[in-house]
């Protein structure tokens, strides 16, 4: 799955296009070392295909690579973080 990053000064989003549908996970940057994941949107046609989980994993890997922490305000991301204790190194 190809996940792309659109990054701006105050935030951005990760997107995945699958079967002609786009899913996204948006974030706000509060400082160079802290982002807030605030929303995940997966079209109904892609539900159950692991797209949201792939976006969440990508966000965690980006945080590890960039040396920042994530505050999970998005209910989906927060639930994923609770299921993955191995993410606690980057999830506040």
Order of alpha helices (4+ residues) and beta strands (2+ residues): beta-beta-beta-beta-alpha-beta-alpha
